[in-house]
Amino acid sequence: MVRKNTQKRRKIRNKRFNVWRSRAGWYGLPLLGLAIGLWATLRFSLLAPEPPANPENICDIFREHTVWFDYARASEDKWGTPIATQLAFVYYESSFRSHARPPRTKLWGRIPWKRPTTAFGYAQALDPAWGEYLAANETTWRTVRTDMKYALDFVGWYNHLSNRHLSIPLSAPRQLYLAYHEGRGGYARRSFEQKPAIQNLAQRVQNRAFRYDNQLKQCKAEFQCWRWYQFWPFCRSDS
């Protein structure tokens, strides 16, 4: 009798297990996909930081987004592009909007159509250039154009190549931006000479980079050793 009851309970458990396994087969993957999609939306869109309230002053930018200073300094240490130049590039590329894209063209002047380029993110990196960056550096699935950390690293990396291949000084924002906008091949062909609007934009980038640099000299110490675990002698201010 006891043996029969045990077998009966085992059959009931096996039946329940098979039911849940069947349900998992039907609903498990869709639910997992929904969870991943929700996480990605929160991670890469809804939780993206707002553009700084005062983008005209680099000190105010870093006071609002202090971690951006860490990202810019890390890029400068790694690739050599000054912090002020990096931020000037982002100012004119995306206005500090994480998901910035070029506006769509219009079909027949009315219907929204394709975008003119694949530029995306803070640095407006094109798909081919971003793919080259991913292949040339140690990256993970978290390396995305909508993250300021990687956007600034991309800017530094690209300018490093412009310096190495085109001999553009890293202290020359105007020339660096022309190579960034036109591509290194276009810069070598001097394609920008036929584009006065691009030349004017590159000059504005340089003016802002120099302005940002002068501003940063007044407040840089605020953003060094700002984390609770950064203290002397393990962390020292440059100024």
C-alpha positions as CSV (number, residue, x, y, z in Angstrom):
1,M,0.0,0.0,0.0
2,V,2.8,2.4,0.9
3,R,4.6,1.5,-2.2
4,K,1.6,2.2,-4.4
5,N,1.1,5.6,-2.7
6,T,4.8,6.5,-3.3
7,Q,4.5,5.6,-6.9
8,K,1.3,7.6,-7.2
9,R,3.0,10.7,-5.7
10,R,5.9,10.2,-8.0
11,K,3.6,10.1,-11.1
12,I,1.9,13.3,-9.9
13,R,5.3,15.0,-9.5
14,N,6.4,13.8,-12.9
15,K,3.2,15.0,-14.5
16,R,3.5,18.5,-12.9
17,F,7.2,18.7,-14.0
18,N,6.3,17.8,-17.6
19,V,3.5,20.5,-17.5
20,W,5.9,23.2,-16.3
21,R,8.6,22.1,-18.7
22,S,6.1,22.3,-21.6
23,R,5.1,25.8,-20.4
24,A,8.7,26.9,-20.2
25,G,9.2,25.7,-23.7
26,W,6.3,27.8,-24.9
27,Y,6.7,30.9,-22.8
28,G,10.3,30.8,-21.5
29,L,12.1,32.2,-24.5
30,P,9.6,35.0,-25.2
31,L,9.6,36.1,-21.6
32,L,13.5,36.0,-21.6
33,G,13.5,38.1,-24.7
34,L,11.1,40.6,-23.2
35,A,13.2,40.8,-20.0
36,I,16.3,41.4,-22.1
37,G,14.6,44.0,-24.2
38,L,13.3,45.8,-21.1
39,W,16.7,45.9,-19.6
40,A,18.3,47.2,-22.8
41,T,15.7,49.9,-23.0
42,L,16.4,51.0,-19.5
43,R,20.2,50.7,-19.9
44,F,20.7,52.4,-23.2
45,S,17.8,54.8,-23.5
46,L,15.7,55.7,-20.5
47,L,18.6,55.9,-18.1
48,A,20.9,57.9,-20.5
49,P,21.9,61.1,-18.8
50,E,20.3,64.3,-20.0
51,P,22.5,66.9,-21.9
52,P,24.1,69.4,-19.5
53,A,22.1,72.4,-18.6
54,N,24.9,74.8,-19.5
55,P,27.0,73.3,-22.3
56,E,28.8,76.6,-22.8
57,N,31.0,76.1,-19.8
58,I,33.0,72.9,-19.4
59,C,33.2,73.4,-15.6
60,D,29.4,73.4,-15.4
61,I,29.3,70.3,-17.6
62,F,31.6,68.4,-15.3
63,R,29.9,69.6,-12.2
64,E,26.7,68.1,-13.6
65,H,28.3,65.0,-15.0
66,T,31.5,64.5,-13.0
67,V,32.1,61.0,-14.2
68,W,32.5,62.5,-17.7
69,F,35.7,64.1,-16.5
70,D,37.0,60.7,-15.5
71,Y,36.2,59.4,-19.0
72,A,37.8,62.3,-20.8
73,R,40.9,62.2,-18.6
74,A,41.3,58.4,-19.3
75,S,41.0,59.0,-23.0
76,E,43.6,61.8,-22.8
77,D,46.0,59.6,-20.9
78,K,45.5,56.8,-23.4
79,W,45.4,58.6,-26.7
80,G,46.7,62.1,-26.1
81,T,43.7,64.3,-27.2
82,P,43.2,67.1,-24.6
83,I,40.0,67.0,-22.5
84,A,38.8,70.3,-23.9
85,T,39.2,69.2,-27.5
86,Q,37.2,65.9,-26.8
87,L,34.3,67.9,-25.3
88,A,34.3,70.4,-28.2
89,F,33.9,67.6,-30.6
90,V,31.0,66.2,-28.7
91,Y,29.4,69.6,-28.5
92,Y,29.3,70.1,-32.2
93,E,28.7,66.4,-33.1
94,S,25.7,65.6,-30.9
95,S,25.0,68.5,-28.5
96,F,25.7,66.0,-25.8
97,R,22.7,63.8,-26.8
98,S,23.4,60.2,-26.3
99,H,21.1,58.9,-29.1
100,A,21.7,61.6,-31.6
101,R,21.3,60.7,-35.3
102,P,21.2,62.8,-38.5
103,P,17.7,63.8,-39.4
104,R,15.9,61.7,-41.9
105,T,15.6,62.8,-45.5
106,K,12.1,63.3,-47.0
107,L,10.7,61.3,-49.8
108,W,8.8,63.5,-52.3
109,G,9.4,66.3,-49.7
110,R,6.9,64.8,-47.3
111,I,7.5,61.2,-46.2
112,P,10.3,60.6,-43.7
113,W,12.9,58.5,-45.5
114,K,16.4,57.2,-44.9
115,R,19.1,59.0,-42.9
116,P,21.9,60.5,-44.9
117,T,24.6,58.6,-42.8
118,T,25.0,56.0,-40.1
119,A,26.3,58.5,-37.6
120,F,25.1,57.7,-34.1
121,G,25.7,58.5,-30.5
122,Y,27.6,61.2,-28.6
123,A,30.5,61.2,-31.1
124,Q,28.4,60.6,-34.2
125,A,30.6,57.7,-35.1
126,L,29.8,56.1,-38.5
127,D,29.2,52.3,-38.7
128,P,32.5,51.6,-40.6
129,A,34.6,53.7,-38.2
130,W,32.9,52.3,-35.2
131,G,33.5,48.8,-36.5
132,E,37.2,49.6,-37.0
133,Y,37.4,50.9,-33.4
134,L,35.7,47.8,-32.0
135,A,38.1,45.5,-33.9
136,A,41.2,47.5,-32.9
137,N,40.5,47.7,-29.2
138,E,39.5,45.4,-26.3
139,T,35.7,45.8,-26.2
140,T,32.7,44.0,-24.8
141,W,29.0,44.0,-25.6
142,R,28.7,47.0,-23.3
143,T,30.9,49.1,-25.7
144,V,28.2,51.3,-27.3
145,R,28.2,54.7,-29.0
146,T,25.5,55.9,-26.5
147,D,27.9,55.7,-23.6
148,M,30.1,58.8,-23.0
149,K,32.9,56.6,-21.8
150,Y,33.3,54.9,-25.2
151,A,32.4,57.9,-27.2
152,L,35.3,59.9,-25.8
153,D,37.6,56.9,-26.1
154,F,36.6,56.7,-29.8
155,V,37.3,60.4,-30.3
156,G,40.7,60.0,-28.7
157,W,41.5,56.8,-30.7
158,Y,40.5,58.5,-34.0
159,N,42.6,61.5,-33.4
160,H,45.5,59.3,-32.4
161,L,45.3,57.7,-35.9
162,S,45.0,61.1,-37.5
163,N,48.2,62.2,-35.6
164,R,50.0,59.0,-36.6
165,H,49.0,58.8,-40.2
166,L,48.6,62.4,-41.1
167,S,51.0,64.1,-38.7
168,I,48.3,66.4,-37.3
169,P,49.3,67.7,-33.9
170,L,47.0,66.7,-31.1
171,S,47.1,70.4,-30.1
172,A,45.4,71.4,-33.4
173,P,41.7,71.0,-32.9
174,R,40.8,72.5,-36.3
175,Q,42.8,70.1,-38.3
176,L,41.8,67.1,-36.2
177,Y,38.2,67.9,-36.7
178,L,38.6,68.3,-40.5
179,A,40.1,64.8,-40.5
180,Y,37.4,63.5,-38.2
181,H,34.6,64.9,-40.4
182,E,36.1,64.2,-43.8
183,G,37.8,60.9,-42.9
184,R,41.6,60.5,-43.0
185,G,41.4,59.8,-46.7
186,G,39.3,62.8,-47.4
187,Y,41.7,65.0,-45.4
188,A,44.7,63.7,-47.3
189,R,42.9,64.6,-50.5
190,R,42.0,68.0,-48.9
191,S,38.4,67.5,-49.8
192,F,37.5,70.2,-47.2
193,E,38.9,72.9,-49.4
194,Q,35.8,72.8,-51.5
195,K,33.5,72.9,-48.4
196,P,33.6,76.3,-46.7
197,A,30.8,75.4,-44.3
198,I,33.0,72.5,-43.0
199,Q,36.0,74.8,-42.7
200,N,33.9,77.3,-40.7
201,L,32.6,74.5,-38.4
202,A,36.2,73.2,-37.8
203,Q,37.2,76.8,-36.8
204,R,34.3,76.9,-34.4
205,V,35.4,73.6,-32.9
206,Q,38.8,75.0,-32.4
207,N,37.5,78.2,-30.8
208,R,35.4,76.2,-28.4
209,A,38.2,73.8,-27.6
210,F,40.4,76.7,-26.6
211,R,37.6,78.3,-24.6
212,Y,36.9,75.1,-22.8
213,D,40.6,74.7,-22.1
214,N,40.8,78.1,-20.5
215,Q,37.7,77.4,-18.4
216,L,39.0,74.0,-17.3
217,K,42.2,75.6,-15.9
218,Q,40.0,77.4,-13.4
219,C,38.2,74.3,-12.1
220,K,40.1,71.2,-13.0
221,A,41.2,70.5,-9.4
222,E,37.5,70.1,-8.4
223,F,37.2,66.9,-10.5
224,Q,40.4,65.2,-9.5
225,C,40.2,62.8,-6.5
226,W,36.5,63.4,-6.2
227,R,35.5,59.8,-5.3
228,W,35.4,58.8,-1.7
229,Y,38.1,56.1,-2.2
230,Q,40.5,58.5,-4.1
231,F,42.8,60.1,-1.5
232,W,46.4,61.0,-1.1
233,P,49.0,59.5,-1.7
234,F,47.1,57.2,-4.1
235,C,45.4,60.1,-5.9
236,R,46.9,63.5,-6.5
237,S,45.7,66.6,-8.2
238,D,47.6,67.8,-11.2
239,S,47.3,71.4,-10.2
